Amino acid sequence: YTFLHTLSLHDALPICGDVVYIDLDYIMAQSKLFAAEGKALEAKMQDFQTRATAAQEGWAKKEQSLASEYNKLQADAEKLQQDYAKGLITSLNAQQKQEELQKKGESIQTRMTALQTTVQTEGQALQKEEQTLGEEQMVLMNRFQELTRKALDEINADKRYKMILNAVSVIDADPSLNISDVVLKSVDELYEAGALE
């Protein structure tokens, strides 16, 4: 396997030059590793972002609603005081209305406390999920880099190239020096062979 594999890889490699380059973004995007694991992770991250945004918007709406209720309650309390001061309401009615307003205020405070607890609990869960997704992304990138390193070691086992550059660093080059497709083929073969297990 190794001898035939090496022959087929070397047949596809450019003969001229001590320096070649690869496009890591292209290799990653086209790799079987990314097709199998990267797309699934991308979908999970998009789903997470949608849920996190919806949760934050929901919390903000509830907070605005409670703030609006509280402002109305404050306005009602001020009006009640003004009406009482002007003698437009009896002290018994004023006391009853004052008790109603106090109960509404306690209800708003209870709901605000419950909302804060929900935000904290759900926020921590979202933060933990985001951290896990970040770790999964880092592991995927490390797996890709490891496969690429193994592929390059295999391809350049005979030290035919003195330098292999990342296309990001290359300003202008002969396209025949681009060995990305050869590296991609090797990365895919290594992935399928379970080189990371």
N, C-alpha and C positions, 0 to 999 in steps of 0.2 A: 504493500500500500504506500509506504513512505517513498520508496524509490520512484514508482510511477507518478505519485502525487507531485514529487519534486520535479520530475521531468516535465510534466504538463504545465506546472507553474512557470518553470524556467523558459519553456518554449514561448509563453505568452509575454514574457518580460522584455522590455526594450534592451537591445544589445549595446547601443551606444551610450556613452556618458557614465560618469561616476556618481552622478546626482539624479535622483528621481523625486517625484512628489506624489502625495496622495491627498484626496479630499475627504477628510474625516466625516464631515457633515453628510456627504453623499453616501459614504459607506454605511454610516449609522442608519440613515433614513431607508436605505435599500436592504439592510441586513435582515436575515430571518429572525435574529434575536429581537430586533425592534418590532418586526411584524408580529411576532408571537407575544412578546412581553411588553413592549413599549406602547403599542396601540391600546392594550387593555389598561395600562397604567394611565395613559392620557385620558381615556374615557372616565376612569375613576376620579381623576383630578378635576375634570370638567364637571362631573356630577357633584363633587364636593363643593366646588366654587359656586354652583347654582344654589345648593342647599344653604351654604354659609351666607350668601347674599340675601336669600329669602328670609333666613332667620334674623339677620341684622335689620332688614327692612321691617319685619314683623315687630321686633322689639321697639324700634323707633316709632312706629305707628301707635303702639300701645302706650308708650311713654308720652307721646304728643296728646293722645286722647285723655290720659290721666291729668296731664298738665292743664289741658283745656277745662276739664271738670273742676280742677282746683281753682283756676282763675274765675270761673263762673261762681263757685262757692264763695270766694273772697268778695266778689262784686255783690252777691246776695247778702252777705254779712254786713257790708258797708251800707247797703240800702236799708237793711233792717235797723241799723243804728240811727241812720238819718231819719227814717220814719218815726222811730220811737222818740228821738230828740225833738221832732216837730209836733209830737203829740198826735200822730196819725194812726197810732196803734196802741192798744192797751198793754200794760205790763205783762198780763197773763198771756196774751197772744204773742208778745215779743219773746217771752220766756219759752213758750212752746216752739216757736220758729227757731229760736236759738238752739234748742235741744235737737231739732231736726237737722239743722246745719252741722251741728257737732257730730251727729251720727253719720252724716254724709262725709264729713271730713275724716272720720275714723275709717270709714269704708275705703275712701281713696287711699289713705295711708296704708291700710292692710294690703290693698291691691298693688300699690307701689312697691312695698316690701316683697310681696310674692313675685313681682316682675323682676326685681333686682336679684332675687334668689335664682329664678329661672335663667336670667341672662348669665349669671355667674356659672351655674351648673352646665348649661348648654354650651356656653362659651368655652369652658374648660374642655368639654368633650370634643368640640370642633377643633380647638387648638391641638389636642392630642392626636386627632385624626390627621390634621395638617402636618404635624411632625412625622407621623408614620408614613404618610405619602411622600414627604421629603426624603425620608430614609430609603424608601423603596426606589425613588428616583436616583438617589446617590448609588445604591447597590446596582441598579441597572447600568448606570454610566460606568461604574467600576468593572462590571462584567464585560461591557463593550470594550473598554480600554484593555482589559486583560486578553480578550480574544484577539484584538488588533495587535497587541504586543506579540502574542504567540504566532500570529500569522506573519508578521514582519520578521520575526526571528527565523521562521521556517523559510520564508522567501529569500532572505539575505543570509542564509546559513553559510553560503560559500564566500561571503563578504564581497560580492560582485559590486555592491554600491558602497561608496564611501560616505554618502549622506542621503537620507530620505527625509524630505521636508513635508510639512503640512501645507496644503494649498493656500491656507489663510496667509502664510508668510510669503507666498510666491506672487510677484508682481506680473511677470511675463515669462512664459516658458513654452517650449515646443510640446504640443499635446502628446507626442509619442513618449514623453517622459512621465506621463501620468499613469501610475500603476494601480489606480483605485479599483478598477474592475477585478484585477488579479487578487488584490488584498480582500475585496468583498467576497470573492469566490472562496478564498481560504478561510475567512472569518465564518462564512456560512457552513463550510465543511467541518470546521472545528466545533461550531455550535451544535450541529447535528450529531457529531461524534461524541458529544458530552464532555468536551474538553474542560468544562468548568466544574464538573462534578467529581 
